[in-house]
Amino acid sequence: RLWSVPFPRVYSEALAGNALLLGTTDAVVALDPATGKELWRAAVDGQARGLAIADGRIIASTHRGTIHAFGNAAGVP
């Protein structure tokens, strides 16, 4: 085991480039796969049950039917 990070509930996981993405309750969290350090967090509406990564974007769907898209906007990651 390289590292361990406690999360109360993880509904989805995806490995993309240099980040391990976790879909949790009300958030999508990116962790450094080498260290487990949190790199990024974004709020979502509900349990992030589906994650997709394409063209530098993260698409997260929740159990409430909401779809969230995250990406680089105006030069800000």
RAURFEN-V931804 format. One record per residue. RES is the residue in one small letter. SS is DSSP state (helix for helix, strand for strand, loop for the rest). PSI is psi in degrees with one decimal (999 if undefined). OMEGA is omega in radians with two decimals (* if undefined). Layout:
res:RES ss:SS psi:PSI omega:OMEGA
res:RES ss:SS psi:PSI omega:OMEGA
This chain:
res:r ss:loop psi:131.4 omega:3.11
res:l ss:loop psi:-41.6 omega:-3.12
res:w ss:loop psi:169.6 omega:3.12
res:s ss:loop psi:134.7 omega:3.13
res:v ss:loop psi:124.3 omega:3.14
res:p ss:loop psi:130.2 omega:2.99
res:f ss:loop psi:133.0 omega:-3.11
res:p ss:loop psi:-37.1 omega:-3.13
res:r ss:loop psi:128.4 omega:3.07
res:v ss:loop psi:123.7 omega:-3.10
res:y ss:loop psi:-24.7 omega:-3.12
res:s ss:strand psi:154.4 omega:3.14
res:e ss:strand psi:148.4 omega:3.05
res:a ss:strand psi:142.2 omega:3.08
res:l ss:strand psi:122.5 omega:-3.09
res:a ss:strand psi:113.8 omega:3.11
res:g ss:loop psi:-114.5 omega:-3.10
res:n ss:loop psi:28.8 omega:-3.12
res:a ss:strand psi:139.7 omega:2.96
res:l ss:strand psi:116.6 omega:-3.10
res:l ss:strand psi:135.0 omega:3.11
res:l ss:strand psi:131.1 omega:3.02
res:g ss:strand psi:118.1 omega:-3.10
res:t ss:strand psi:-171.8 omega:3.08
res:t ss:strand psi:118.7 omega:3.09
res:d ss:strand psi:15.8 omega:3.13
res:a ss:strand psi:154.7 omega:2.87
res:v ss:strand psi:130.4 omega:-3.06
res:v ss:strand psi:136.1 omega:3.06
res:a ss:strand psi:129.2 omega:3.11
res:l ss:strand psi:150.6 omega:3.01
res:d ss:loop psi:120.6 omega:-3.07
res:p ss:loop psi:-19.4 omega:-3.14
res:a ss:loop psi:-31.0 omega:-3.02
res:t ss:loop psi:-20.9 omega:-3.06
res:g ss:loop psi:0.8 omega:3.14
res:k ss:loop psi:137.1 omega:3.12
res:e ss:strand psi:126.8 omega:-3.13
res:l ss:strand psi:-32.4 omega:-2.97
res:w ss:strand psi:150.6 omega:3.08
res:r ss:strand psi:139.1 omega:3.09
res:a ss:strand psi:141.8 omega:-3.14
res:a ss:strand psi:143.7 omega:3.01
res:v ss:strand psi:166.7 omega:-3.09
res:d ss:strand psi:85.3 omega:3.09
res:g ss:strand psi:-159.1 omega:-3.11
res:q ss:strand psi:117.9 omega:-3.13
res:a ss:strand psi:93.9 omega:-3.02
res:r ss:strand psi:-17.8 omega:3.13
res:g ss:strand psi:133.9 omega:3.09
res:l ss:strand psi:137.0 omega:3.05
res:a ss:strand psi:144.2 omega:-3.13
res:i ss:strand psi:127.2 omega:3.12
res:a ss:strand psi:136.8 omega:3.03
res:d ss:loop psi:40.4 omega:3.11
res:g ss:loop psi:13.3 omega:-3.13
res:r ss:strand psi:153.2 omega:3.05
res:i ss:strand psi:128.0 omega:3.07
res:i ss:strand psi:126.2 omega:3.13
res:a ss:strand psi:131.1 omega:3.06
res:s ss:strand psi:146.2 omega:-3.09
res:t ss:strand psi:167.4 omega:3.14
res:h ss:loop psi:-13.2 omega:3.11
res:r ss:loop psi:-1.3 omega:3.13
res:g ss:loop psi:8.5 omega:3.11
res:t ss:loop psi:138.7 omega:3.08
res:i ss:strand psi:128.6 omega:3.14
res:h ss:strand psi:138.3 omega:3.08
res:a ss:strand psi:132.8 omega:3.14
res:f ss:strand psi:140.2 omega:3.12
res:g ss:loop psi:-171.6 omega:-3.14
res:n ss:loop psi:117.2 omega:3.13
res:a ss:strand psi:122.6 omega:3.09
res:a ss:loop psi:40.0 omega:3.08
res:g ss:loop psi:3.4 omega:3.13
res:v ss:strand psi:118.5 omega:-3.12
res:p ss:loop psi:999 omega:*
